[in-house]
Amino acid sequence: DAAIQRVKRRVSIEQYQMFDLFVLKQWPARDVSRILGVTVAHVYVAKHRIAKLIRQEVELLEGKGG
């Protein structure tokens, strides 16, 4: 949760909304794209970009804790 919150502050609201709806709430990419007015490709790009940032934050947090 801490890693997600840190990343959330670093990305645009739109990028995080795409990630939240698609990954965390498990909406279909097509629905996310329709609701937010973006392409399905944008949804997938946001997912990959934010997932990478979260992995980096987790590594950083684990490094500090261990």
Phi and psi restraints in degrees (range 20) as a CNS / XPLOR table:
assign (resid 1 and name C) (resid 2 and name N)
       (resid 2 and name CA) (resid 2 and name C) 1.0 -63.1 20.0 2
assign (resid 2 and name N) (resid 2 and name CA)
       (resid 2 and name C) (resid 3 and name N) 1.0 -41.2 20.0 2
assign (resid 2 and name C) (resid 3 and name N)
       (resid 3 and name CA) (resid 3 and name C) 1.0 -63.9 20.0 2
assign (resid 3 and name N) (resid 3 and name CA)
       (resid 3 and name C) (resid 4 and name N) 1.0 -42.6 20.0 2
assign (resid 3 and name C) (resid 4 and name N)
       (resid 4 and name CA) (resid 4 and name C) 1.0 -63.1 20.0 2
assign (resid 4 and name N) (resid 4 and name CA)
       (resid 4 and name C) (resid 5 and name N) 1.0 -43.3 20.0 2
assign (resid 4 and name C) (resid 5 and name N)
       (resid 5 and name CA) (resid 5 and name C) 1.0 -63.6 20.0 2
assign (resid 5 and name N) (resid 5 and name CA)
       (resid 5 and name C) (resid 6 and name N) 1.0 -39.4 20.0 2
assign (resid 5 and name C) (resid 6 and name N)
       (resid 6 and name CA) (resid 6 and name C) 1.0 -63.9 20.0 2
assign (resid 6 and name N) (resid 6 and name CA)
       (resid 6 and name C) (resid 7 and name N) 1.0 -44.1 20.0 2
assign (resid 6 and name C) (resid 7 and name N)
       (resid 7 and name CA) (resid 7 and name C) 1.0 -67.8 20.0 2
assign (resid 7 and name N) (resid 7 and name CA)
       (resid 7 and name C) (resid 8 and name N) 1.0 -39.3 20.0 2
assign (resid 7 and name C) (resid 8 and name N)
       (resid 8 and name CA) (resid 8 and name C) 1.0 -54.9 20.0 2
assign (resid 8 and name N) (resid 8 and name CA)
       (resid 8 and name C) (resid 9 and name N) 1.0 -37.6 20.0 2
assign (resid 8 and name C) (resid 9 and name N)
       (resid 9 and name CA) (resid 9 and name C) 1.0 -72.8 20.0 2
assign (resid 9 and name N) (resid 9 and name CA)
       (resid 9 and name C) (resid 10 and name N) 1.0 -19.3 20.0 2
assign (resid 9 and name C) (resid 10 and name N)
       (resid 10 and name CA) (resid 10 and name C) 1.0 -95.5 20.0 2
assign (resid 10 and name N) (resid 10 and name CA)
       (resid 10 and name C) (resid 11 and name N) 1.0 -15.8 20.0 2
assign (resid 10 and name C) (resid 11 and name N)
       (resid 11 and name CA) (resid 11 and name C) 1.0 -111.3 20.0 2
assign (resid 11 and name N) (resid 11 and name CA)
       (resid 11 and name C) (resid 12 and name N) 1.0 166.3 20.0 2
assign (resid 11 and name C) (resid 12 and name N)
       (resid 12 and name CA) (resid 12 and name C) 1.0 -68.8 20.0 2
assign (resid 12 and name N) (resid 12 and name CA)
       (resid 12 and name C) (resid 13 and name N) 1.0 157.8 20.0 2
assign (resid 12 and name C) (resid 13 and name N)
       (resid 13 and name CA) (resid 13 and name C) 1.0 -59.3 20.0 2
assign (resid 13 and name N) (resid 13 and name CA)
       (resid 13 and name C) (resid 14 and name N) 1.0 -43.4 20.0 2
assign (resid 13 and name C) (resid 14 and name N)
       (resid 14 and name CA) (resid 14 and name C) 1.0 -61.9 20.0 2
assign (resid 14 and name N) (resid 14 and name CA)
       (resid 14 and name C) (resid 15 and name N) 1.0 -43.9 20.0 2
assign (resid 14 and name C) (resid 15 and name N)
       (resid 15 and name CA) (resid 15 and name C) 1.0 -61.3 20.0 2
assign (resid 15 and name N) (resid 15 and name CA)
       (resid 15 and name C) (resid 16 and name N) 1.0 -44.6 20.0 2
assign (resid 15 and name C) (resid 16 and name N)
       (resid 16 and name CA) (resid 16 and name C) 1.0 -68.0 20.0 2
assign (resid 16 and name N) (resid 16 and name CA)
       (resid 16 and name C) (resid 17 and name N) 1.0 -37.0 20.0 2
assign (resid 16 and name C) (resid 17 and name N)
       (resid 17 and name CA) (resid 17 and name C) 1.0 -60.3 20.0 2
assign (resid 17 and name N) (resid 17 and name CA)
       (resid 17 and name C) (resid 18 and name N) 1.0 -43.1 20.0 2
assign (resid 17 and name C) (resid 18 and name N)
       (resid 18 and name CA) (resid 18 and name C) 1.0 -60.2 20.0 2
assign (resid 18 and name N) (resid 18 and name CA)
       (resid 18 and name C) (resid 19 and name N) 1.0 -46.6 20.0 2
assign (resid 18 and name C) (resid 19 and name N)
       (resid 19 and name CA) (resid 19 and name C) 1.0 -62.4 20.0 2
assign (resid 19 and name N) (resid 19 and name CA)
       (resid 19 and name C) (resid 20 and name N) 1.0 -46.4 20.0 2
assign (resid 19 and name C) (resid 20 and name N)
       (resid 20 and name CA) (resid 20 and name C) 1.0 -60.4 20.0 2
assign (resid 20 and name N) (resid 20 and name CA)
       (resid 20 and name C) (resid 21 and name N) 1.0 -49.9 20.0 2
assign (resid 20 and name C) (resid 21 and name N)
       (resid 21 and name CA) (resid 21 and name C) 1.0 -68.3 20.0 2
assign (resid 21 and name N) (resid 21 and name CA)
       (resid 21 and name C) (resid 22 and name N) 1.0 -42.5 20.0 2
assign (resid 21 and name C) (resid 22 and name N)
       (resid 22 and name CA) (resid 22 and name C) 1.0 -76.6 20.0 2
assign (resid 22 and name N) (resid 22 and name CA)
       (resid 22 and name C) (resid 23 and name N) 1.0 -46.4 20.0 2
assign (resid 22 and name C) (resid 23 and name N)
       (resid 23 and name CA) (resid 23 and name C) 1.0 -91.7 20.0 2
assign (resid 23 and name N) (resid 23 and name CA)
       (resid 23 and name C) (resid 24 and name N) 1.0 -54.2 20.0 2
assign (resid 23 and name C) (resid 24 and name N)
       (resid 24 and name CA) (resid 24 and name C) 1.0 -76.0 20.0 2
assign (resid 24 and name N) (resid 24 and name CA)
       (resid 24 and name C) (resid 25 and name N) 1.0 -40.1 20.0 2
assign (resid 24 and name C) (resid 25 and name N)
       (resid 25 and name CA) (resid 25 and name C) 1.0 -95.7 20.0 2
assign (resid 25 and name N) (resid 25 and name CA)
       (resid 25 and name C) (resid 26 and name N) 1.0 -5.7 20.0 2
assign (resid 25 and name C) (resid 26 and name N)
       (resid 26 and name CA) (resid 26 and name C) 1.0 58.8 20.0 2
assign (resid 26 and name N) (resid 26 and name CA)
       (resid 26 and name C) (resid 27 and name N) 1.0 39.8 20.0 2
assign (resid 26 and name C) (resid 27 and name N)
       (resid 27 and name CA) (resid 27 and name C) 1.0 -77.0 20.0 2
assign (resid 27 and name N) (resid 27 and name CA)
       (resid 27 and name C) (resid 28 and name N) 1.0 151.4 20.0 2
assign (resid 27 and name C) (resid 28 and name N)
       (resid 28 and name CA) (resid 28 and name C) 1.0 -64.2 20.0 2
assign (resid 28 and name N) (resid 28 and name CA)
       (resid 28 and name C) (resid 29 and name N) 1.0 144.0 20.0 2
assign (resid 28 and name C) (resid 29 and name N)
       (resid 29 and name CA) (resid 29 and name C) 1.0 -56.6 20.0 2
assign (resid 29 and name N) (resid 29 and name CA)
       (resid 29 and name C) (resid 30 and name N) 1.0 -37.5 20.0 2
assign (resid 29 and name C) (resid 30 and name N)
       (resid 30 and name CA) (resid 30 and name C) 1.0 -61.5 20.0 2
assign (resid 30 and name N) (resid 30 and name CA)
       (resid 30 and name C) (resid 31 and name N) 1.0 -41.7 20.0 2
assign (resid 30 and name C) (resid 31 and name N)
       (resid 31 and name CA) (resid 31 and name C) 1.0 -66.4 20.0 2
assign (resid 31 and name N) (resid 31 and name CA)
       (resid 31 and name C) (resid 32 and name N) 1.0 -42.6 20.0 2
assign (resid 31 and name C) (resid 32 and name N)
       (resid 32 and name CA) (resid 32 and name C) 1.0 -60.5 20.0 2
assign (resid 32 and name N) (resid 32 and name CA)
       (resid 32 and name C) (resid 33 and name N) 1.0 -45.5 20.0 2
assign (resid 32 and name C) (resid 33 and name N)
       (resid 33 and name CA) (resid 33 and name C) 1.0 -64.0 20.0 2
assign (resid 33 and name N) (resid 33 and name CA)
       (resid 33 and name C) (resid 34 and name N) 1.0 -39.9 20.0 2
assign (resid 33 and name C) (resid 34 and name N)
       (resid 34 and name CA) (resid 34 and name C) 1.0 -66.8 20.0 2
assign (resid 34 and name N) (resid 34 and name CA)
       (resid 34 and name C) (resid 35 and name N) 1.0 -47.4 20.0 2
assign (resid 34 and name C) (resid 35 and name N)
       (resid 35 and name CA) (resid 35 and name C) 1.0 -63.9 20.0 2
assign (resid 35 and name N) (resid 35 and name CA)
       (resid 35 and name C) (resid 36 and name N) 1.0 -42.2 20.0 2
assign (resid 35 and name C) (resid 36 and name N)
       (resid 36 and name CA) (resid 36 and name C) 1.0 -91.6 20.0 2
assign (resid 36 and name N) (resid 36 and name CA)
       (resid 36 and name C) (resid 37 and name N) 1.0 -6.8 20.0 2
assign (resid 36 and name C) (resid 37 and name N)
       (resid 37 and name CA) (resid 37 and name C) 1.0 70.9 20.0 2
assign (resid 37 and name N) (resid 37 and name CA)
       (resid 37 and name C) (resid 38 and name N) 1.0 37.2 20.0 2
assign (resid 37 and name C) (resid 38 and name N)
       (resid 38 and name CA) (resid 38 and name C) 1.0 -125.4 20.0 2
assign (resid 38 and name N) (resid 38 and name CA)
       (resid 38 and name C) (resid 39 and name N) 1.0 171.4 20.0 2
assign (resid 38 and name C) (resid 39 and name N)
       (resid 39 and name CA) (resid 39 and name C) 1.0 -81.4 20.0 2
assign (resid 39 and name N) (resid 39 and name CA)
       (resid 39 and name C) (resid 40 and name N) 1.0 160.5 20.0 2
assign (resid 39 and name C) (resid 40 and name N)
       (resid 40 and name CA) (resid 40 and name C) 1.0 -61.5 20.0 2
assign (resid 40 and name N) (resid 40 and name CA)
       (resid 40 and name C) (resid 41 and name N) 1.0 -36.2 20.0 2
assign (resid 40 and name C) (resid 41 and name N)
       (resid 41 and name CA) (resid 41 and name C) 1.0 -59.6 20.0 2
assign (resid 41 and name N) (resid 41 and name CA)
       (resid 41 and name C) (resid 42 and name N) 1.0 -40.2 20.0 2
assign (resid 41 and name C) (resid 42 and name N)
       (resid 42 and name CA) (resid 42 and name C) 1.0 -61.4 20.0 2
assign (resid 42 and name N) (resid 42 and name CA)
       (resid 42 and name C) (resid 43 and name N) 1.0 -37.4 20.0 2
assign (resid 42 and name C) (resid 43 and name N)
       (resid 43 and name CA) (resid 43 and name C) 1.0 -62.5 20.0 2
assign (resid 43 and name N) (resid 43 and name CA)
       (resid 43 and name C) (resid 44 and name N) 1.0 -46.3 20.0 2
assign (resid 43 and name C) (resid 44 and name N)
       (resid 44 and name CA) (resid 44 and name C) 1.0 -66.7 20.0 2
assign (resid 44 and name N) (resid 44 and name CA)
       (resid 44 and name C) (resid 45 and name N) 1.0 -39.0 20.0 2
assign (resid 44 and name C) (resid 45 and name N)
       (resid 45 and name CA) (resid 45 and name C) 1.0 -63.5 20.0 2
assign (resid 45 and name N) (resid 45 and name CA)
       (resid 45 and name C) (resid 46 and name N) 1.0 -44.0 20.0 2
assign (resid 45 and name C) (resid 46 and name N)
       (resid 46 and name CA) (resid 46 and name C) 1.0 -61.9 20.0 2
assign (resid 46 and name N) (resid 46 and name CA)
       (resid 46 and name C) (resid 47 and name N) 1.0 -42.1 20.0 2
assign (resid 46 and name C) (resid 47 and name N)
       (resid 47 and name CA) (resid 47 and name C) 1.0 -58.3 20.0 2
assign (resid 47 and name N) (resid 47 and name CA)
       (resid 47 and name C) (resid 48 and name N) 1.0 -50.2 20.0 2
assign (resid 47 and name C) (resid 48 and name N)
       (resid 48 and name CA) (resid 48 and name C) 1.0 -67.1 20.0 2
assign (resid 48 and name N) (resid 48 and name CA)
       (resid 48 and name C) (resid 49 and name N) 1.0 -41.5 20.0 2
assign (resid 48 and name C) (resid 49 and name N)
       (resid 49 and name CA) (resid 49 and name C) 1.0 -63.8 20.0 2
assign (resid 49 and name N) (resid 49 and name CA)
       (resid 49 and name C) (resid 50 and name N) 1.0 -47.7 20.0 2
assign (resid 49 and name C) (resid 50 and name N)
       (resid 50 and name CA) (resid 50 and name C) 1.0 -72.2 20.0 2
assign (resid 50 and name N) (resid 50 and name CA)
       (resid 50 and name C) (resid 51 and name N) 1.0 -37.1 20.0 2
assign (resid 50 and name C) (resid 51 and name N)
       (resid 51 and name CA) (resid 51 and name C) 1.0 -60.4 20.0 2
assign (resid 51 and name N) (resid 51 and name CA)
       (resid 51 and name C) (resid 52 and name N) 1.0 -40.3 20.0 2
assign (resid 51 and name C) (resid 52 and name N)
       (resid 52 and name CA) (resid 52 and name C) 1.0 -63.7 20.0 2
assign (resid 52 and name N) (resid 52 and name CA)
       (resid 52 and name C) (resid 53 and name N) 1.0 -44.4 20.0 2
assign (resid 52 and name C) (resid 53 and name N)
       (resid 53 and name CA) (resid 53 and name C) 1.0 -63.3 20.0 2
assign (resid 53 and name N) (resid 53 and name CA)
       (resid 53 and name C) (resid 54 and name N) 1.0 -38.3 20.0 2
assign (resid 53 and name C) (resid 54 and name N)
       (resid 54 and name CA) (resid 54 and name C) 1.0 -65.9 20.0 2
assign (resid 54 and name N) (resid 54 and name CA)
       (resid 54 and name C) (resid 55 and name N) 1.0 -43.2 20.0 2
assign (resid 54 and name C) (resid 55 and name N)
       (resid 55 and name CA) (resid 55 and name C) 1.0 -58.6 20.0 2
assign (resid 55 and name N) (resid 55 and name CA)
       (resid 55 and name C) (resid 56 and name N) 1.0 -42.1 20.0 2
assign (resid 55 and name C) (resid 56 and name N)
       (resid 56 and name CA) (resid 56 and name C) 1.0 -63.8 20.0 2
assign (resid 56 and name N) (resid 56 and name CA)
       (resid 56 and name C) (resid 57 and name N) 1.0 -41.4 20.0 2
assign (resid 56 and name C) (resid 57 and name N)
       (resid 57 and name CA) (resid 57 and name C) 1.0 -64.8 20.0 2
assign (resid 57 and name N) (resid 57 and name CA)
       (resid 57 and name C) (resid 58 and name N) 1.0 -41.5 20.0 2
assign (resid 57 and name C) (resid 58 and name N)
       (resid 58 and name CA) (resid 58 and name C) 1.0 -60.5 20.0 2
assign (resid 58 and name N) (resid 58 and name CA)
       (resid 58 and name C) (resid 59 and name N) 1.0 -44.8 20.0 2
assign (resid 58 and name C) (resid 59 and name N)
       (resid 59 and name CA) (resid 59 and name C) 1.0 -61.2 20.0 2
assign (resid 59 and name N) (resid 59 and name CA)
       (resid 59 and name C) (resid 60 and name N) 1.0 -41.8 20.0 2
assign (resid 59 and name C) (resid 60 and name N)
       (resid 60 and name CA) (resid 60 and name C) 1.0 -63.2 20.0 2
assign (resid 60 and name N) (resid 60 and name CA)
       (resid 60 and name C) (resid 61 and name N) 1.0 -46.6 20.0 2
assign (resid 60 and name C) (resid 61 and name N)
       (resid 61 and name CA) (resid 61 and name C) 1.0 -65.7 20.0 2
assign (resid 61 and name N) (resid 61 and name CA)
       (resid 61 and name C) (resid 62 and name N) 1.0 -40.6 20.0 2
assign (resid 61 and name C) (resid 62 and name N)
       (resid 62 and name CA) (resid 62 and name C) 1.0 -67.0 20.0 2
assign (resid 62 and name N) (resid 62 and name CA)
       (resid 62 and name C) (resid 63 and name N) 1.0 -36.8 20.0 2
assign (resid 62 and name C) (resid 63 and name N)
       (resid 63 and name CA) (resid 63 and name C) 1.0 -63.4 20.0 2
assign (resid 63 and name N) (resid 63 and name CA)
       (resid 63 and name C) (resid 64 and name N) 1.0 -39.5 20.0 2
assign (resid 63 and name C) (resid 64 and name N)
       (resid 64 and name CA) (resid 64 and name C) 1.0 -70.3 20.0 2
assign (resid 64 and name N) (resid 64 and name CA)
       (resid 64 and name C) (resid 65 and name N) 1.0 -34.6 20.0 2
assign (resid 64 and name C) (resid 65 and name N)
       (resid 65 and name CA) (resid 65 and name C) 1.0 -83.1 20.0 2
assign (resid 65 and name N) (resid 65 and name CA)
       (resid 65 and name C) (resid 66 and name N) 1.0 -18.7 20.0 2
